[in-house]
């Protein structure tokens, strides 16, 4: 009998291999030796990237920080691994011939361009970069259809919806998507209690182990807002309701026209949605992620407080208006979180900065890639310039 670890074979490229999703993707590759890493990328963490490259022996690695790329080239000089740099290098990693699937786990709008290049190269997308669909969903979904490419969600919530839809013959049967949220570390607090929140406070997520940017976004419910917009493009519906589910056991649900509801449950563990995206339509064994229902005496669901956490309301507004509004929402948040992490913007200032950027730029209903990047630049400039004025 053959070793189960060698039965499954899949060649992948991992964009953002040193981040939370990237490192967990590589954990799965260690478990299933049939998964080979053809290319990987990082922004600047070349110490970890070098270790990963020596272990997995990809054909190509990319470092988007060009100075760090030169350092890594020297470090890997004793190998046959090609080192590339910058945006062009990231696109090369995304479209490498030998990979069948690209795991897009880079942070922020930087994931849009390499995802486009990967789809053009007819690679399936294991999508962990929600900003790609938030900013360019109309472009990505059309390209995927034209190139007969699958977009397989890696976010736990969208994977749960995707899994709940297996066997659904017609998306018209969907009545509503029920998108669950942990509520973050400040659930139950009011705005006046959030005035003095520090980055250290916001990084204490109750259930999930994620990167800093996503963890901050989870605390403000920006992340859930991005997921609402992403779900629209993945599942072709705007009927999406957020429910706060503190236990993070029900990862999301689908309600159908007959009022039947199908949910996907599991412990808070990103390895399962990552593995399912890589092995779909097959399910392979996984260790140390069993759900013991006897440890959970109750599973609770509540309405989100969109007055205190008004960023979620702004996300719904961006979804309704479409065009470049979702890009403004996302990019203003990226700049605002950067300022917050550096102590130059208050916690409540994050949502205020997002709203100001969304109101300050006129909408473009069917934006091109160039329009999206222009909106991204405009939103950041608004947020950073207001920060300078505040300090003056």
Secondary structure as UniProt FT lines:
FT   HELIX           4..7
FT   STRAND          10..15
FT   TURN            16..18
FT   HELIX           20..31
FT   TURN            33..34
FT   STRAND          35..42
FT   HELIX           46..56
FT   STRAND          60..63
FT   HELIX           66..75
FT   TURN            76..78
FT   STRAND          82..85
FT   HELIX           86..94
FT   TURN            97..98
FT   STRAND          101..104
FT   HELIX           108..110
FT   HELIX           111..120
FT   TURN            121..122
FT   STRAND          124..127
FT   HELIX           131..146
FT   TURN            147..148
FT   STRAND          151..153
FT   HELIX           156..164
FT   TURN            165..167
FT   HELIX           171..173
FT   STRAND          174..181
FT   TURN            185..188
FT   HELIX           191..193
FT   TURN            195..196
FT   HELIX           199..202
FT   HELIX           212..220
FT   HELIX           222..235
FT   STRAND          240..244
FT   TURN            246..247
FT   STRAND          250..256
FT   TURN            257..258
FT   STRAND          261..265
FT   HELIX           270..279
FT   TURN            280..281
FT   HELIX           293..295
FT   STRAND          302..303
FT   TURN            306..310
FT   HELIX           311..321
FT   TURN            323..324
FT   HELIX           325..341
FT   TURN            342..343
FT   HELIX           347..360
FT   TURN            365..366
FT   HELIX           369..391
//
